[in-house]
Amino acid sequence: MSSRPKKVVAPCELCHARKPVMKRPKTLQKLCKECFYHVFETEIHHTITSTQLFHRGERIAIGASGGKDSTVLAHILKTLNERYDYGLELVLLSIDEGIKGYRDDSLATVQRNKIQYDMPLEIVSYKDLYTWSMDEIVSCAGIRNSCTYCGVLRRQALDRGAAKLEIRHVVTGHNADDMAETVLMNLLRGDTARLEKSCAILTQSSGSPIKRSKPFKYTYEKEIVLYAHYKKLDYFSTECTYAPEAFRGTARTLLKSLEAIRPSCIVDIIHSGEHFVLREKKKRTAQYKNVKKTDEQEINADGSVSLSNGKKEFKDGNRCENCGYLSSNRICKACVLLAGLEASRAKVTIENDTTADGAAKLGKELEQLSF
Amino acid sequence: MSSIKLKVEFLGGLDAIFNHVREHKISLPYSGEPPKMSDLIRHLADNVMTDKKDHHIFIEDGSVRPGILVLINDTDWELEGEDEYELEAGDVLTFTSTLHGG
């Protein structure tokens, strides 16, 4: 390719033969393509076996967005399932949030993945589940809180999609960078309750039949991107049209800057996160006092008041009175958000009818009232 | 003044700030010393980027922003000397953003 004298390059640190193509952030090892594939796949296999993540015959739904992480996850799980004979039945599960120019394109990628990986695909949409698409939600509630809505609704949507498929285990492509970012954010927000749980590879609340896990918990984003690139995997990469919340974005930038100086910091943060243990009790009761606010809809139609309010202990397996979904409160977060949206949907018609300047404010006030 | 012909790819959504084009054929002008990766990065930011307002998405502290993966002829640029790499005609430089969802 060139006439310039070739630099003498030290060979791959594992096979001591081929030319290295990448430097592992976790170990700083310089590896060739083949050795990189090998350690990348084997590490994930070890994560899966050492945590006994799956059992033979288990049906697994892969939360598939068409993005790099979930595409690599589908590829890897298929590869490992065949190589090590896990005996898993793998299904792709996608959520259509209803975001034009973003999700419609990425879903096209998932449709191709379905064929490439020979897996069944189920798509559940916000519109069907909640009667609201993300585009409609943003046009109503504004762009600022889009991630909040989307996050709450997606969580439920994945569960409901899995339930529809009668699958009890959903895996997602959350990687080590995502885990570290979550630890950082919970730390920065003082959200100690979440901090303690944020590094679990498998989460399940006792009342829910659906487990969630993150086989890429220890897998660096850089390696996922490189793997997808070298293997020429078909993935979709465009920024969501609704920009991420500023706080998360800043935490991510901070993490990436730290990684540039000290690449191991990502696994180090996860390690720290895994070892946070809360002092018993304390916060709990204080925290659930705040919940009362969302419980203001407690007045029944006949004007009576439900008196279940006395002691509010969080019980795993509580169900939302409105939709039946798992919730620590009487009404789950999705229903609360959606109720707020319905109220402002009504607000829009008021505005149209009256063209009064204070209509928006009035709508807000109406929203606060509970019937 | 001579120039060197290179192929530059923007992946992972980075093309959005380079005229929505993923593959660019770049002719990098230079005089004297053969150009380095840092010269190319400056050139991309100054002359190829669509809107100067997006500068911070690509550049931080005078080099490529952390979180953007750089490959030189499909090899991690960390193995090639990063900014100091001496460019050769026909080199393929790949910039992939890893900064958003998956």
Interface residues (C-beta under 8 A of the other chain):
Chain A: M1 S2 R4 V9 K19 P20 V21 M22 K23 K30 S65 G67 K68 D69 S70 T71 G173 N175 D177 E221 K222 I224 V225 L226 H229 Y230 S237 T238 E239 C240 P244 R252 T253 K256 S257 E259 A260
Chain B: L11 G12 G13 A16 E60 R65 P66 G67 L69 L71 N73 D74 T75 D76 E78 L79 E86 E88 A89 G90 T94 T96 S97 T98 L99 H100 G101 G102
